[in-house]
């Protein structure tokens, strides 16, 4: 126990240890400027061709079309470099794009309806006839993730980088859900990232943070349904049962298979569920086009990471409270999901294990009984490399969590109601590129 005598405060050893641990981890972090988070309302019952028209019109008036054009041109460039057999010259690219659009038109027509609106909205403001806005080209570049996941390799050594989602159960049993949204090109994507309240018949259902360059079906969902659950989606581009080495024709076959859903289609279906259990059932059971991680937190203390494999049907559920033997030593109250399977060990040296390990070290330094939303968010503000991981730069896995690819950092709480606007203390969209800072090796080096 601690006694207070004559204005001298005795601080417990555990509290002092936590203080110095966090100082050592975060002391060199520099402030990063932020975008204002624009909030819009969307009716889920409106036709896809009209659903986001007002959002796009207002966003483009406020921030211009450049963020969209720069993003699409960047994605187009990456496709041409990563898959020259499909996009290496104009003739190849046009043939691939035509096949892709035709498949979307037949099997996922809502995607095409949204893309028509995106293209027409941009042309109305841009005033040019940019070829990237032609429907075959646009449909292909926004599908960058499922297409790149078929590349003839099994690694993540090409762009874009990906996200960090964390579930943590507090001592009172409530679960917090953290999210860093990472993708590239970071700067233009951040400029077009907005918050959306989705309504039905005048009732707000859930709130999401969306980069508007995507149609819903290809969106990296970051959403909270108050009193029920929250959801984030991470990329999975390595490990067993991925789509790597699948042919383009095989990808088209998967896209055309009855009932098979793209990552955003499945996430959107889950968000319409009334409960955590119903959302989890959707995420587990529906056949999928591409491998992904779906991270789900419940308002009643539940939580799980769902790993979906590229064989259309299989799923692994890694729940809070499950054995640490299948989680590389993560305690039962914590689930850190980066872009590597939870059963792949830190000792393997695989991509994203060092970022995962750094987050795990930081949370264990805080401790379950001291964890709150502020200390949770502090972990997401970590710009310092993990000691011993500084040289892991190609691909970047230095252990930094607020990274040069981070678009947004936020903490979601499915237990609480939503305010009229996003809580700016816990929702951040970064206006400038974060930078990696050197590791702090010990608290003894810190002057306080």
N, C-alpha and C positions, 0 to 999 in steps of 0.2 A: 504494500500500500504506500501511497505518497501523502505527505503532510505539507500544508502551506503555512509557513511561519515568517512573519515580518516581511511580507512581500517577496520572499524567496520561494519560488515554485519548484517543487521536486517533480521531475518528469520521469515516468517509468522508462526502464531500459528499452522495452519493446517499442514505445512511442519514439524514443530518441533514435533507435535503429531505423525505424521507418522513415523518419525525417531525413536522416543523412543518406539513406538509400535513394530516396526520391531526388534529393539535391544532386547527388552524384550522377543520377541518370539524366536529369533534365536541365542542369544548370547552364549549359551552353546553348540551349534552344534560343533562337532569335524569333521575334515576332514576325508574323507573316500577314500582309494585308488581306482583307476579305472583300468579297462581293456582297452587295445587298442581296438577300434571298427574296426573290419575287414570289408571291403566293397567288395561285390561281385556283379556280373552281372548275371541275369537269363533271358532267353528268354521265355516268357509265351507261345509261340507256340511249344516249345519242349515237347515231350511226358513226362508224369509224371514220368516214370521210369528212365528218363535221366536228368530231369530238374535240380536236385540239386546234381548230381553226382560229378561235379567238385568242387562245394562248399564244400561238405563233405570231399572229398579227401584232399583238401588244409587245411581245418580246423582241420581235424584229424592229419595231418602231423605236424601242428603248435602246437596243444594243446592236442593231445592224445585222446584216447577213454574213459578215466576214467569218464569224465563229463557226458557222455551218460549212461554208465553202472550204475554209482551211482544213477543217476536220475531214471532210469527204475526200479532198485531194490527198491528204496524208494517208488515209486508209487505202485509197486507190494505189498509191505508190508502194505501200507495204505489200499489197497483194501481188503487184507485178514483180517485186524482188523475191518474195518468198515462194511464189508458185509460177515461175516463168512458163511452165508447160501449159498453163491455163491463161495467163495474163501477160506473157512476155512481149507481145506485139499487138498492134491494133486489131488485126484480123482474129487472133486467138481470143483476145479480150471480148470482142463483140460477140463471138460465137458462144463463149462461156456465159456472158451476161444474158443473152437471149434465152438460153436453156434455163438459167436460174429464174428469170422473171416468169417464164412460162410455167415452171413448177410452182412458184408462189401463187400465181393467178389461179391455178387449179386447186391447190391444197391449203393455201393460207391467204385467201383473198382479202381478209381484213388488213393484212400487212400492206398490200398494194394500195388499198383505199387510203390508208394513212399516208403512204409515200406520195401519192398524187397530190394530196393537200400540202405536204411539206414542200414539194417541188414548185407548185403554183404559188405558194406563199413567198418563197424565196425569189422567184422570178418577178413577182410583183414589186418587190423592194429592190432587188439587185439590178434590174433593168438590163441584164445581159443574157445571152443565150449560152451559158456555160454548159459544156457537154457533160459535166459531172451530174447535172440535174436531169439529164435524159433518164427516163424511167429504168431502162435495163441497167445502166451504170449505177444509178442511185440504189436500186434494189440490191445490187451485188456488194457495194461498199459497206452498206449498213449491216450486211450479213458477214462482216469480216470474221467474227469469232467462230461460228460453225464451219466456215470454209477453211480458215487457217488450221483448225483442229484436225483436218485430214492431211496436213503436210506430212511428208515422208520422213518423219523423225519421231522422237519421243522425249522432248525436252521443252523448255520454255526460254530458249536462248534468242528468240526474236520478239520484237514488240508485238502487242502492247503488254505493259506490266499490269499487275492485278492487285486484288484487294485483301484487306485484313478484317475479318469479322470475329467478334469475341462475345461469348456468353459468360456471365459471372453471377452466381447465386450469392446474395448477401446473407449475413448472419440471420436476418429476419425471414429468410426464405424467398424473398422477392428476387427476380432475375432482371439484370440490366443487359442491354444489347448494344455493343459498340460496333462501329463501322467506319473504316476508311475506304472511300470509293476511289480507286486508282485506275486510270486508263490514259491513253495517249491518242492524239496530241493534247496534253494536259491543259494548256492555257486556253485555247478556244473552246474546249469542252466545258471547262469551268464557267466561262462567260455565259454559256447557254444552259446552265444547270439551274432549275427552278424547283420550288415546292408546289405540289398540287394536292388539293383536297378533293377526293372523289366522292360524289354524292349519288344517291338514288332516291327519287321522289321527295326531294328536299331534305333528306337526312344524310349527314356526313358519315361515310363508312370508314375511310382510312386516309392517311396522308402519306405522300411519297416524295422523295427527292429524285428528280429525273433530269439527266442531260437530254435536252430536247432534240438533239441530232438523231436520236433513235425513234423508230416506231415502237409501239408497246411490246410487240412480240419479240423484240431483240433487246429490250431494255434491261439494264442491271438494276433490278428492283431493290429499293431501300425504303421500306414502308413500315408504318405502325398502325394497327387497328386498335384504338384505345379500349381497354378493358378485356381484350382478347389475346392478341399476339403481335409480334413484330417479325419482319422478314428481311433478310439480305441475301444476295446471290454473289458467289465468288466463282472465278474461272477455275477450271480443272483441265490442265493441258499436259499432264504427265501421269505416269502410273499405269496400272493394269486396266484392261478393257477401255482404253481410249479409242478415239476414231483415227489416230495416226495411221498412215499408210493405206487408208481407205481411198478408193478411186472417187473421182468426181461423180461418175455415174452411180456409184454406190450411195454417195451422199444424196443425190437426187432421188434415188429409190427410197431412202429413209424419209426424206422430206415428204414424199408422196404416200407413204404408208398410212392407212386409215387410223385416225386418232392420235398419231404421233405429234408431239408439241415442241415448239421452240422454247428456249429458256424463259422468255417473257410471257409467253402464253400460259405456261405452267404456273409461273409466279402470280400472274393476274388471276388465274383460277383459284389459287390458294388464298389470295387476299379477299375474295368474295365469300369465303367460308365464314361461318358465324363463330367458330371456336378453334382453339389450338388443335384439338384432336382431329377436327375435320380438315383443317389446313394441312396437318401432317399426313393424313391419309391421302390427300391429293398429291402431295409432293413425292410420296413413296410409290404410288401405284400407277400413275400415268406414264405411258411410254414417251421417251424423249429423243430428240434428234442428237443432242450433244451432251458431253460430260459436263457436270457442274456440281458445285456445292450449294445447297440451300440451308441457310442458318435461321432457325426458328426459335423464338422465345415466347413463353406463355405467361399470361397475367396471373396464373396460379402457381408460379414457381417452376414451370416446366421449361425444358429447353433441349434442343437436339440439332446436330449437324447431319444433314442428309446428303450422302454422296451418291450422285447418279452417274452411272457408267454409260459408255457409248454403245452398248448393245441393246438399247431401246427400252429395256424393262427392269434391269437389276437396280437395287438400292441398298446402301448400307446406312444404318441409323446409329449414330453415336450420341447417346443421350447424356445429359447431366446426371451425375450420380452413378454412372457405370464404372466398371473396373478401370483402374489406371494402367493395367497391363496392356490395354489396346489403345493407349493414348500417349505413348512416349513419355510416361510419367506425369501427365497432367493430373492435378488433384480432382476429386469428383465434383467440386463446386465450380470448376473452370473448364471452358472449352475454347481454345484458341485455334481458329481455322484460317490459314493463309491460302496457299495454292498447292499444297502437298497433302497427300492422304494421311490421316491421323495415325495410321499404323506404321508409317515410314519414320524411322528413328532419326534423331539429331545426328547420331554417329554416322549415318549414311552419307552425310554431306550433300544431300539432294537440295535442289533449289527450293527456297522459301522455308527451309527448316531453321535457318538462323534468325529470320524475322520472327518466326513462331517462338523460338527459344528465348529471344530477347523479351517479347511480351510476357511469356511465362515467368521469367525471372523478375520482371517488374511487378507483376501481380502477386507473386509469392512474397516479394518484399513488402508490399502493402498489407497483405493478409486479409482473409475473408472477413474478420471481425472489424477491421478498420475501413473496409471498402465502402465508398459512396460514389455518387455521380461525379463529383469533382475529381477525386483521385483516379477514377476510371478514365475520365477525359484526359487527365495528365499523361496517361500512358499513350494516348493517341497523339499527344503533342510532342512525342519523343523524336528529336531530330539527330540524336547522337547515335553513332554506330555502336554495336555491341563489341566489347573488348575481345579481340581475337578474330573478329569478322570483318575488319576494315577493308581488307583487300578483295573481298568477294564482290567485284564490280561488273562482271560479265558472265551471266546477267547479274544485276544488282541484288544482292542479298546480304547487306551489311548489318542487318538487324534494325535499321531505321524504320519507323512506322509512319511518321509524317515525312513522306518521301518526295523526290522530285516528280513523281507521277501522281501524287495525291490531289484529287479534285476537291474532296470534301471529307470532313471528320465530324462524327456525331455520336451521341449516346441516345439510344431510344429506351423508353420505359413503358412497356405495355400495360403497366398497372395504373397509370395516371391518364386523366382526360387531356385532350388537346386544347390548347389555347387558341385564340383567334389568329395568332401568327406562330410560326416556329419559334421555339425558345432559343434565342440567339446565344445564350450561354452554352448550349449543348449542341447546336447545329451550326456548322461553319463551312462555307464554300470559299476556297482560297483564291485570291485574285493574282497572286504571284507564285512562282515556282518555289517550293521549299527546297532547302539545300541540306546536304548531308554534312554533319559536324563530326569532328573526331571523337573517339570514345573517351569517356571519363573512367579511368581504371579503378579509382577508389575514392571514398569520401575524404580521405586524408588530404587529397590535393585541393579540396574546395575551401576557399576562404569564406567564413561566415561571421 
